Amino acid sequence: MHTLNSKMIKRNVVFFIGAGFTKAVVNTAPKGSEFFEFAFDEKRSFIKDLRVQRVKQFIENNYYTVGKQNYPKIEDVSSLIDYVIQRKESLSKNYLFEDVLEIKKDMIFLISTVIKKTIEESTNPDILKPSRIFIEKLHELYKRNIDVSIISTNYDIIMDNALLEIIQSSNYQIRLRKNIFWNPKKKLEQVKVHSNEHWTYQGGNATHEGTLNEGKIPFLKLHGSLNWFYCPKCDELDITIGRKGANELAGDHDKFICVNRFCTSNYQPLIVTPTMLKLYDNSFLQQLWVEAERTLSKSDEIIFIGYSLDPADHHIRSLLTKALINNSNNPRIVAIDKKPDKNDQADIQRINEVHQRYTTLFGKDRVDFRPIGLSNFLKSWDPILNIQ
Ligand SMILES: [Zn+2]
């Protein structure tokens, strides 16, 4: 056990954030199995979008048991799409290779739209409060001379915004070229974006500003990010931070043309779902995964928050295992999961399974499993992190 002053070398804490963190902050965010039910709800306006209709049609045409309450998991649909794309073949006579490529773009639009919508729809006006408190606490650790990093599997930008607002940090550990934005007052046909070396962000009744790639707390997004814009021709990554016109870009990546004035390429999103088969063919993601492994292999503590260690996340399980093989600190593992609903047997069962997966992968002696929920974790922060 490490206390603050007992180590000569700097204590190193890694926070590993999963989908449960987002769910704890935005309680309407749908999980994998609820995703399509949420997305295709007739109440929501985006169901009218042609791209959303195409995804719905794709599922209805290709899944045998589909019914209104019985959509497949989003991971299953995205892995089918990637399976076909990787083999460069058609799915069927109705879905040729080109059609499947199109569906993949539509899916990414749908994922981005659902994430944006869940945050908008949340009735709590102070929705980002837990993420702000979390970043404030991380900042305190940093000020106590502790090395702190965040690794996340989420592509929403809840944590990103808290980092911008609380400590003006945008340190993604990959080289971002420009902060891009689009002028919504201009006609939509005008698809060339504008850019800046700096960023400004409006949050908590104040304007915050900073410089790209700088910040106190490294933040590694293993599955990409909604606000990342990749130009395949330049092999460069741009980001969109803050402005209203900027947020409107997310999900519509391929509509916009690269900021480089000599380049005519459209942007691509950089979002991968856990099941995607060819995870590493993008050099930026490769670099991120290398950095994540390096970070985990020198950690003294890894605190998982809302990460279920899903058996389907083969890449992440391997990343964790390899990093720990090469970690000589025998790091302490803390896993924070949601509090089980006492009246829901399936929920209790699910949390037991998560616990089991942690002890199987990391060993019983090392794992400190705490199904207490995010807010209780934030309340009992000091004892859990051994801060005196
Ligand atoms: Zn370009």
Boltz pocket constraint, residues with backbone or C-beta under 6 A from the ligand:
constraints:
  - pocket:
      binder: B
      contacts: [[A, 231], [A, 232], [A, 233], [A, 234], [A, 235], [A, 258], [A, 259], [A, 260], [A, 263], [A, 264], [A, 265]]
      max_distance: 6.0
